[in-house]
Amino acid sequence: MTDTILATEHLTVSFDGFKALNDLNFSLAAGELRVVIGPNGAGKTTFLDVITGKVQPTEGRVLFKGQDLRGRPEHKIARLGIGRKFQTPRVYLQLTTRENLDLACNRNKGVFSTLFGQAAVEDKRRTIALLETIGLSAKADMRAQFLSHGEKQRLEIGMLVAQSPDLLLVDEPVAGLTDEETENVGNLLLALAESHSLIVIEHDMEFVRQIARQVTVLHQGSVLCEGSIETVQNDPRTIEVYLGQAPTISPEQLKVLRIVASLAWSDGNLTSEEEKAILERLSRVFAQDIEQQQELQRELRDYLAADLGMDALAAELKSTRDRELVLKLGYEVILAHARRSHEPHINEYERRAYEKLVGLLEFDRETVARLEAEVEGDS
């Protein structure tokens, strides 16, 4: 198939004068798997947001199978045949793997009729086939909450496929996965590419090498380079702005950020106030002047999109300074949410997650009280 399924023409998105996308021209053939890479702030997530209607373009347009998507709401774009998988797995944790797929297959039916009604033979066959495709047949009757992070990623991809989209948009599917889980997700995407068009956003270059057929490099909202993985890896401009770029976020900074992001995500929602609290405090701690702080905030924001789990990361925090920072930042986040909601008590999900974090950090009650008082004194 050589027909174009998706194209952008002179696409520009401006936020208060900052161009997240800048005259972006992009084309995807039907049946193609394209990987999009680029440094933080390159416009990758905004690119998906515009395709799905979450963000409207300032200039230019997006064409899907020849239809202009400008001005269409998200749900109508989804019905045209575009499905999006976000960084954080969005599955029903209290339902089994099979029930999650049943719901996705029966999107035009109610939850009650889907779960308790008599499923049609064709629906059952489709669910069985999906379980095999995503490699979760052996865990069909396990609640999704007990699946590993990688298995949840595959389950959500299966739920997306169940809705029969023509174009799959997959945002960083292997963030936080083990090597084995990464390989499994890669194999799944390659299998799906036999019957779907896919755009995959990814940072992990080893994973990109596993699945890439064509790669597009974004930089400052525009296409910097495009071609095979070999072409991209040998392109001097790409090496300068991305592949050869040393990350400004240290491993310890990332651990702190991800632990607190997991706490903020514990109720299934990361509010703008929580994001602001995390970004501002971390930038004050890790950067010296205003310009450095603003740059660091832009870079950190990309890492707030997923709950990667706090248990293993908390165990890796060795210094007392980092452990105290995590607790203070975590406490500030749950306070920010309570104040925003004008609630007399801290969100129950976040309170439980915070208590778990306190236990993981192994601070005594006196230390916890001192650190919490410091946060309350600063706010």
N, C-alpha and C positions, 0 to 999 in steps of 0.2 A: 504494500500500500504506500502510495506516494502523495496522496492528497494531504493538504494542510489541515490539521484539526484545530490548532490554536495559533494565533498571531497577535502581536502587539505592534501598534504603529505610532511612533513618536510619543510614547507613553511617558508622561511626567506627573509626579505626585509631589506636591509641596506641602510642608508643615511649617507654618509661620516663617516662610522664606527659605527653609532648608529643603533642598530637593532630594527626597529619599529615592526617587526614580527620576532619571534625567534623559529625556528623549530616547527611551529604550525601544529598540526594534528587535523583535524576537519571533522565531517561527518554529513550530513543532509539527513534524509529519505524523499522520495517523499511524499507529502501531509502533511509534518510536519511544525508547526509554532515554530520557535526557537527564543528566545530573547537573545541577547548578551549584557552583561553589563561589567563594569570595570571602574577603575579610569581614570581620564584624562591622556592621554599618553599611555594607555594600548595597543593601536594598532587597535582600533575598526574601525575607518574610513579607515585606510590603508588596513585592511582586505577586506572591500568592494571595495576599489580601485583596489586591485589585482584581485578580482573576475571579475570585469567589464573591465579589461584591461587598466585602467587608469595608473596603476603602474605595472611594470614587476617584477617578483620575482628575487631575487638574487640567491636563491637556492630553490629547491623543485618545486612542481607543483600544479595546481588547475585542478580538473577533474569535468566536468559538463556532466551528463548522460554518463559518461565513456570517454568523449573527453577531451584531454589535451588542456587547454586554453592558454598555454604559447605561446607568440609571436603573438597572434591574436589581431587585432585592435579592438577598442571599438565597432564600429558599427557592426562588424561581430559577436562579442559575443552577442550583443543585439539581432541580428537576430536568434541566436541559441535558444533564449527563456528566456533571463535574463533581467528583467526590474528593474531600480533603481529609487527610489524616494529620492531626496536630502532633506536637512533640510529646505531650503528655497523653498516655493512653486514656481514652474516654470510654470506659466499659462499665457495665452495671456490676459492681463488685459482689452484690448479694445474690446474683443470678448465676447459674452454671454457664459453662462455656457454650453448651448447646442452646440454652435459653437465650443467651446474648445473640447468637446467630439467628435463632428463630425470630426474635424481635426485628432484627435487621432485614430478614427475608420478607417479613410480613409488615412492612412499614405502613401499609394502608389500613391495617387492622388495629383495634385497640389492644392495650397491654393485657387486659383480662382475657379477651377472646384468644389472644395469641398463646398465653401461658396455660390456660385451662380448657380451651376449646379443642376440638378434634382437628389436628393438622392434616392437610391434604397430603396424599401420597407424594405428589410432585414436590411439595415443600419439604417433606422429610428427606427425600432423595437429595434435594439441593443442600440441605444442612449437612447431611452425611458427606457429600462431595466437598463442601467447604472445610469441614473438619479435617479431611484428608489433605486438602490443598495446603492448609496452614500448619499441618503436622500436629494437631491436637486431638486426634481421635481417642487416644488413651485417656485424655483428661476431659472428655465431653461432659461428664456429670460432676466435675469438680467446680466449686464456686470460684468465680473469677478472682476473688480476693486472695486466693491461695496460689494463684499462678505466679511465676517469676515475672520480673519486669519485661524480659524478652518475650515471654509467652503472651503477656498482655498486649505487647506491641503487635504480635502476629494475629491475635484475636481481633484487635481493632481493624487491622488491615482486612481480615476476613469479613468483618461487619460492613466495611466499606464496599468490598467486592459484591456482597450480597445485594446491594442496592443497584447493581448493574450500571455503574457509570462508564462512560466511554473514556474519560480522562481521569486519572488518579494523581492527586497532588500529595506528596508524602514529605513531611517536614522533619528532618533529622531523626530517622527511625531507629538509629543504633546508639543514641546518646545514653550513656550509663550501662551499656550491655557488656557482657563478657565476650571473649573472642568467639566462643562456640555459639552464643546467641546471635552475635553479629553475623556470623556465617549463615546461620539458619534464616535470618531475615533477608540477607542478600540472595540466598537461593529462592526464597519465596517471591521476591520482587522480580527476579529473572524469569521465574515461571509465569508470573502474571503478565510480563512483557510480551509473552507469546500471543496474548489475546486482548491487551489493553494498551493505551497510550499512557506513559508515566512521566511526571516531572518529580525528581527527587532532590531535595535540598540536603546537603550534607557537609560536615567539616572533616570527618574522619577520612583521610586520604587513602588509607589501606582499604577501607570499605569502598571508596570511589573506584579504586583500581579493580575491585572484585566485580562490580556491576556495570561500570561505565562503558557505554558504546560511543556516545557523544557527550562532551562536556562544555558547558557555558560558564565562563568566569565573569562575575559581576564586580564592578568597582565603581564606587561613587554613583551608583544608580544607573550605570550604563554597561553595555557589553564590552569587556576588555579584550577577551580572546574566546575563540570557539573552535572546537575540533576534537580529534581523538585525545585520549588521555596522554599519549606520547607527545602530541602537538602542544598541549597545554603545559605539560611538565617542562618542556624545553623552551617555552616562550619567555624571553627576557623580561617582559613587562609583568607577566604573572609571577615569575620568580621574585621580582622586586617587591610587588605589593602584597603577595599572599604566601606563596610556598616558602620563600626565604625570609619571611617576616617573623621575627622572634615575638612570641606573645608577651603582652605587657602584664598579663595577669599571672601571678605565680601559682604553683600547685596548692600552696597553703591558702591563698586568697580564694581559690575556687572551692576548696573544701568548706571554708567558712560560708561562702555564698550559697552553696548547694544545701548545706544543712539548714540554714535559715529559710531558704526557698521551700524546702520540704515542710517546715513548720507552717509557713504561710499558706501552703497549698493543702494543709490537712483538712480543711473544710470544703475542699473542691473548688476554691475560688481565691485567686490572688488579686486583691483590690489595688487600685491605684495608690491609695495611702500606704499600703504595706510595701508596694514596690518602691515608692518614694523613700520610706524609712530605711529600707535595705540599702538602696543606692547612695543616699546621702551620707549615711553613717560610714559605710565602707569606703567611700571616696574620701571622706575626711581622715580616716585612719590610714589609708594606703597612698594618698597623694598629698603633695605639699601645697600647691597653689591652686587658685580657682580654675585656671585653664587645664591643668593636669586632672583635677577632680571632674571637670565636665567631660573630658576625653575618656576617663576611666568609667564614668557612669554610662556613656554610650556603649562601651565595650562590655560592661557587666550586664546590661539589659538583656542581651541575647541569651544569657545563661539562666534567666529567671523563668523561662517558659516551661520548665519541666520539674516535676517532683522526682528526684533521683534517689530518695531514701536517705535517712540520716544515720542509721545504725553503724554501718561499716565506716562511714566517713568520720563520725564522732570518735570512733576508736583510734583513728589515725592522727587525731590532734594531739601533739606531744607537748607543746609549750603551754604554760599556764595562761600566758597572754592571749593566745588564740582561743582557748577554752572559755576564758572570761568574756572575750569579745563575742563569741557565739551566744552565750547566755544573755548578755546585755542586749544584743541585737534582736534575739528572739523575743525577749520580753518587750522591747520597744515595738516590735511588729504586732504582737497581739493587743497591746494597748492602743496602737494606732487604729486597728480594726474596731475595737470597742468604742473608741471616741467617735469614729466616723458614723457608726450605727446608732450612736446615742443610747447604747445599751448599758444597763446598770452592772452587768456582769460580762466577763470575758467569754467569747465564743466557746462553746463546750468542746467542739472538736479541737480547736487550737489550744484550749486549756489542757486537754489530755495529752496532746502532742508536746506541749511545753513541759509538762510533768515528766514525760518520757525522756525528753532532752536533758532535764535536770539530773535524772538518774543515770543517763549515759555519760554525762560529764563528771559524775561522782563528786560533786561539791557538797559540803555540809550545809546545814540550814543557815548557819550564821553567814557563810560566804554568799549564799544565794540572796539572803535578805540585804546584805550590803550592796551587792551588785544591782539588785532591783531598785534600791533607794537611790543609787547613783543615776539610774535611768530616769526615775521620776523627778529627780532634782534637775536634770538637764532639759526635761520637756516642759 
